[in-house]
Amino acid sequence: MAAEPTIQHLGRMTQATAQGGDTQLKKFRNALLLNNFYIVTESETRLEARRRAYITQDDWPIRLMVQRDGKQFDIRYFLFIPWGWIIGLVFLSLVVLPFAGIPRAEFALGLAAVVATLAIYKQKFDCRPDAKYWQRQPRQRWNQIMEQLIREAFGHR
């Protein structure tokens, strides 16, 4: 009997390993599509999917990669801050703040620089169940969702 899937949270991404075949991969792929993922790359040994952000629902974009080696599946996924958001913040703070008539605009510019630096530093983050501070609720929610999808597709009953 094959082993249950194992999930590790590595700080910047979450890694799951599972065993299965074409049926399990197809089941997992279909579950991803039902959860609003779209397929970016697909081949016999690799699957890459993404999900866009739903900011009004406190939901961040997520990226997922599945690497297959025979019956062994390596699934890696993480929430992330898109480069477009970071560049947009920097652009707006450099172009809009000086002309917005905000008193102490240099303070706001310094704060925007700190936020941009933090966003670059913490651009990717895993989906750990005990997440604190940085995007706690979306990380915990996606941990539950992804764990359920992986166990339903690759778990052996």
Phi, psi and omega per residue, in radians:
M1 nan 2.403 -3.103
A2 -1.316 2.709 -3.110
A3 -1.324 2.697 3.050
E4 -1.187 2.689 3.086
P5 -1.076 2.507 3.066
T6 -1.985 2.496 -3.087
I7 -2.216 2.261 3.112
Q8 -2.188 2.426 3.098
H9 -1.816 2.020 -2.977
L10 -1.832 0.303 3.123
G11 1.638 -1.162 -3.132
R12 -1.701 -0.191 3.068
M13 -2.764 2.824 3.068
T14 -1.890 2.400 -3.115
Q15 -2.133 2.279 3.061
A16 -2.114 2.447 3.036
T17 -2.104 2.412 -3.104
A18 -2.610 2.855 3.073
Q19 -2.066 2.542 3.140
G20 3.059 -2.852 -3.120
G21 -2.388 -2.775 -3.116
D22 -1.069 -0.658 -3.117
T23 -1.092 -0.782 -3.127
Q24 -1.173 -0.696 3.123
L25 -1.121 -0.734 3.122
K26 -1.136 -0.698 3.109
K27 -1.108 -0.740 3.116
F28 -1.148 -0.768 3.122
R29 -1.037 -0.803 3.134
N30 -1.120 -0.661 3.104
A31 -1.135 -0.667 3.088
L32 -1.103 -0.763 3.137
L33 -1.092 -0.634 3.102
L34 -1.198 -0.379 3.115
N35 -1.728 0.473 3.037
N36 1.188 0.429 2.984
F37 -1.443 2.705 2.969
Y38 -2.187 2.540 -3.070
I39 -1.432 2.222 3.123
V40 -1.679 -0.853 -3.125
T41 -2.391 2.425 3.103
E42 -2.560 2.245 3.030
S43 -2.544 -3.049 -3.128
E44 -1.168 -0.502 -3.070
T45 -1.955 -0.052 -3.067
R46 -2.552 2.458 3.044
L47 -2.409 2.255 3.074
E48 -2.217 2.290 -3.119
A49 -2.372 2.697 3.109
R50 -2.373 2.767 3.066
R51 -2.353 2.303 -3.095
R52 -1.330 2.922 -3.124
A53 -1.422 2.562 2.983
Y54 -2.169 1.395 -2.986
I55 -1.050 -0.673 -3.122
T56 -1.164 -0.286 3.108
Q57 -1.841 0.267 -3.112
D58 0.951 0.851 -3.115
D59 -2.205 2.205 -3.073
W60 -1.703 2.776 3.081
P61 -1.151 2.593 -3.118
I62 -2.307 2.518 3.110
R63 -2.146 2.453 -3.090
L64 -2.385 2.376 3.086
M65 -2.250 2.314 3.072
V66 -2.052 2.173 3.084
Q67 -2.000 2.249 -3.087
R68 -1.967 2.335 3.062
D69 -2.320 1.585 -3.069
G70 1.204 -2.050 3.104
K71 -1.663 -0.050 -3.110
Q72 -1.630 2.260 3.123
F73 -2.027 2.305 3.051
D74 -1.973 1.966 -3.072
I75 -1.955 2.120 3.124
R76 -2.152 2.357 3.137
Y77 -2.606 2.709 -3.135
F78 -2.809 2.664 2.954
L79 -1.481 2.675 -3.112
F80 -2.670 2.840 3.036
I81 -1.792 2.049 -3.100
P82 -1.121 2.546 3.106
W83 -1.028 -0.570 3.113
G84 -1.039 -0.665 3.106
W85 -1.169 -0.743 -3.120
I86 -1.149 -0.806 3.130
I87 -1.124 -0.682 3.090
G88 -1.071 -0.733 3.109
L89 -1.100 -0.801 3.136
V90 -1.106 -0.791 3.141
F91 -1.062 -0.853 -3.128
L92 -1.105 -0.679 -3.129
S93 -1.234 -0.532 3.112
L94 -1.416 -0.590 -3.053
V95 -1.649 -0.744 -3.015
V96 -1.503 -0.767 -3.049
L97 -0.993 -0.769 -3.125
P98 -1.106 -0.429 -3.078
F99 -1.897 0.076 -3.058
A100 -1.453 -0.157 -3.134
G101 1.310 0.385 3.135
I102 -1.417 2.200 3.057
P103 -1.136 2.461 -3.126
R104 1.080 0.824 -3.123
A105 -1.080 -0.486 3.125
E106 -1.157 -0.558 3.062
F107 -1.158 -0.774 3.116
A108 -1.120 -0.651 3.111
L109 -1.157 -0.721 3.080
G110 -1.105 -0.716 3.096
L111 -1.122 -0.712 3.101
A112 -1.122 -0.636 3.108
A113 -1.147 -0.695 3.105
V114 -1.131 -0.763 3.133
V115 -1.113 -0.746 3.128
A116 -1.120 -0.717 3.110
T117 -1.103 -0.769 3.097
L118 -1.095 -0.710 3.124
A119 -1.119 -0.679 3.110
I120 -1.189 -0.735 -3.128
Y121 -1.138 -0.733 -3.094
K122 -1.867 0.726 -3.053
Q123 -1.134 -0.630 3.122
K124 -2.010 2.473 3.082
F125 -2.582 2.515 -3.065
D126 -1.308 3.108 -3.110
C127 -1.956 1.068 -3.079
R128 -1.428 2.555 -3.111
P129 -1.259 -0.390 -3.125
D130 -1.856 0.535 -3.109
A131 -1.082 2.497 3.098
K132 -2.237 2.735 2.994
Y133 1.099 -1.497 -2.959
W134 -1.319 1.856 3.098
Q135 0.947 0.827 -3.053
R136 -0.998 -0.956 -3.048
Q137 -1.146 -0.818 3.104
P138 -1.085 -0.658 3.135
R139 -1.128 -0.768 3.135
Q140 -1.172 -0.725 3.139
R141 -1.097 -0.785 -3.127
W142 -1.248 -0.454 3.018
N143 -1.075 -0.819 3.139
Q144 -1.111 -0.796 -3.104
I145 -1.100 -0.883 -3.083
M146 -1.176 -0.681 3.105
E147 -1.066 -0.736 3.118
Q148 -1.130 -0.784 -3.137
L149 -1.093 -0.745 -3.130
I150 -1.165 -0.770 -3.127
R151 -1.185 -0.630 3.103
E152 -1.186 -0.674 -3.092
A153 -1.404 -0.737 -3.004
F154 -1.912 -0.174 3.133
G155 -1.218 2.526 -3.122
H156 -1.949 2.123 -3.085
R157 -1.712 nan nan
